[in-house]
């Protein structure tokens, strides 16, 4: 990944983290932007290659944030999926607002490059239904066979996706049917494919904290009040899945070697953040926000 692309991803992740957790209201800058120079003069080293990755500038002080994606290869699979919750939002919260879509059956295939988070699921569901409503008004819907004759299908390269930013980002395709057996039912949405959530490896977390602690020893700290380590699980290509941060899972992690490694580190906070299901745990201080079951 090119340096500019990497820095943009780090800034975006840090912004999402602070916005969704509410831990700090701040402006996110790269270290080079914060220092006002691209390279350290004496060592001729680029600041964007140094720790911390970004700086959160706020009235409470300047917080350096070193980011790293959670990664674990040999972990235990668990059967859970955050994406399935989209159906819940449609069924419980939105279907009554779309009576004109009665009997409509919608299936959508996820874009694996951008995994829909729990926080964005309601907005995505509403955008999806508005998209189908607009298409439904312009299409002569037939009573067809759900397996063999989809009424229409829209792909991301279609102009139909342009009006929906979430739809374009998170959906690979949308297919709409009107099967005979659902004519009197509320609008129904399903997801194509499966998602597995993997158990969180304390060993992987511990190794990450140790590696980043060594980098912290050489960090740029001028005008920076403290440095946090943010281990993020956003399901992007470089990040593995984690088990949802329910209270019991947080308790397990706080009793693990990873928490002990965090407490021994010089980071002010060592945070594991689930950027999909939500929730975080500070492995150093014990402060946490569990995700709702």
N, C-alpha and C positions, 0 to 999 in steps of 0.2 A: 504494500500500500504506500502510495506517495506521501511525502511528509505533509503537504497541504491537506490532502484527503484525511490523513490520520488526525491532524489537529482539528479539523472541522468535526470529525466524529467525536473526539474527546470533548470539545466545547458543547456539542449537542447533547451528549450523554450527561455531562455535568449539569446543564440547564434542566434537562428532564428530571434528573435526580432531585435537585433542590425544589423544583416546582411541585413534584408529586409528593415529596415527603414534608415540605413546608419547614425544613430545618433552618433555612437561612434565605433571606431576600438579598440577592447580590447580583452584581454584573460579572459575568464570566469572561476572563481574558486569558489568552495564552501567556505563557511565561515571557515570551519575547515582547508581546504587547505591553505587559505589566512593567518590564524593565525599560522598555523604550529602545531596545537594540536587538539585532538578530544574533549577534555573537558576543561571547565573553572575550574582551580584548586580550587578556594575558594568555589564555589557553587556546584562543581561536576556536572555541567550541560553540556550536549553535545552541541557543537557549531552549529551542523547541525539542532538543534531544536530552534535556536535563530534567531533573526532579525539582519541583512538582510539574505536572503536565499543564495545569491551569491554575489560575488564581481567582478566587471569589472575592471581589472587592465590595465591601459593605460598610455601613456606619458602625458595625460591631467590630470591624477590623478586617485585615487581609488574610484570608484563609487559603493556603496552598492545598490543592487537591491532586494527589497522584492516583491515576486511574489504571485499573487492570481488569480484563474480562475474566470471569470465573471459568476455569477449564478443568475438566476431569474426564478422563477417557474410560477408566475401569470402574464404573459405578453401577449400582443396582437400579434396574428399571422399576418404575412404579406406574400404575394405571391411573392417570389423571390428565385432564386437558383443560387449560384455561379458555381455549377458543370455543368450546362447547357452550360456555356461559352466554354467548351471543344469543343462542336460541332461547335462553331463559328471559333475557331482556325483551325479546320480541314477543314471547308468549305472555309474559306477566305484565309488562309495562306499556307496550306500544300497539299490540294488535287491535285494541279497541279504538285507536285513533285512525285506523286504516280499514274501515268497514267495506270500502270499495274493493279491497283485495281479498274478500272472502272467497275461499276455495282455491286460492293461489298457493302453489307449492314452490318454494325457492331453494335452490341448492347453490352453494358457492364454494369454490376451491381456494384455500389459503395461498398467499404468496409466501413462500418459505424464507424469503430474504428479510421480510419485516413481519414479525409476529405480533398480532393484536394483543394489547395489554388489557387487563380487566377494567382499568379506568376509562379506556377509550371504547369499550364494547358498547355502551348505550348509544353513544354518538354514531358509531359505525352502523349499528342496527337501524337507527333512524334514517341515516343516509342511504342505506341499502333499500329500505322500504320506499323512501321517496323516489329513488331511482326506478324501482319496479313500478311504482304508481305512474310515473311519467311515461314509461314505456308501455304500460298497460293501456293508457288512454289513446296511445297512437297505434295500437296493434289490435287487430281483430282476433281476440282470444278464442280458441277452439277447445272443445272438450276432447283431449287427446290421451294417448297411452303414456303414462309417466315414464315407462322404461324406454320406449322406442321413439316417441315423438315429442321432444321438448318444443315448447312454443317459440322460444327464441333464446339465444345465448349471446352474451356480450363478453368480449375479451379486452384486456388492458390497452391494447393498441387501437381500440375503437374510440371514436369521438364521443360515444355515449358515456365513457368513463371520465371524461375531462371535467365534468361539473362536480364530481365528488372526490375531494382530496383524500379522504380516508379510504374510500372504495378503491381508488386507483393504487393506493399504497399497500393495502392489506389483502386485496382480493386478486386472485389470478384469473378467475372467470366467474360469471354468474349465469345460471340457467333457470328459466322460469317455466313451470308446467301448470296445467289446470286439470288434474286427474278427476275422473268421475267420482271416486270415493271421498273426495274432499270438498265437494261443491257447497256444502252447508257449514264447513269448518272455518275457523279464523285462519288468517294467513299463517303459514307454517314455514319455518326456515331450518335447514339442516346444513351441516358442514361436510365437505368431502375430505376424505383422508383422515389420518389419526395423528395425534401428538402424544409423545411420551414425556413424562416428567421424571427426571433422574434424581435419585437420592443424593444429597449434598455430601461431598467428601471432605471431612475435617482434615484429612491428611493433605489434600490438595490446597486447602485454605492455609494451613500451617506453612507449607512450602512457599506459597505465594507471599505471605507476610514476611517470612525470613528473607526472601529474595529482594523484596521491596525495601525492607529495613536496611539492607546493605546499600541500596541506592540512595536512601535518605541521608546516609552519612556524608554524601557528597553533594547534597542538595543546595540550591540557591535559596537562602533564607533572609536576605536583606529586605527589610520593610515587610516581611511576611511574619505574622504573629504566631501562626501555628500551621501544621501540615496534617491533613487527613489522608488516609488511604481509603479509596472507594473501590471495592470489588463488586463489579456489576454483572448481573445475569440477565441480559437483554435478549437472548436467543439469536443474536446476530451471528454471522459465520464464525467469529472467533470466540464465542461464548457458549458454554455448555448449559444445559437445563439444570435447575435445582428443584428440590422438593419444596412445595409451597411453605412459606414461613408461618406456619401455624404456631400457637404458643408452645406446644410440646416440642416442635422442631427447634424453636429458638432456645428452649431450655437445654436441649441436647447439645446444641452448638456452644452454648455458654459454659458447658461443663467439659468441653473437649480440649484437646491439645492446641487447637487453633486459637481458642480464647486465651490460653496461657501464653502462647506466642505473641498474641496481640498486646497483652498486658506488659510483656517484657520489651516491647518495641518503643521507639521514641515518637511514634505517631500520636497525635492527640486523640484521634478517633480512628478506628478500623471498622469500616462499615461494609456489611454484605447487604446489597440491595437487589431485590427481585424486581426488575423493570417490566415484567409481564403481569404476574399475579398481584404485584404490589407487596408492601411490607419491607422492613429492614431490621437488622440487628447490629448494634455496635458491639463488636466482640471485645473491645477494650473496656468500655464503661458500663456495659450491660443495658444501656438504653435501647428500647426496641419499639417497633410498631407492627404487631402481628397482622397477618391477612385474615379476613373473615372467611370462615369455612363455607 
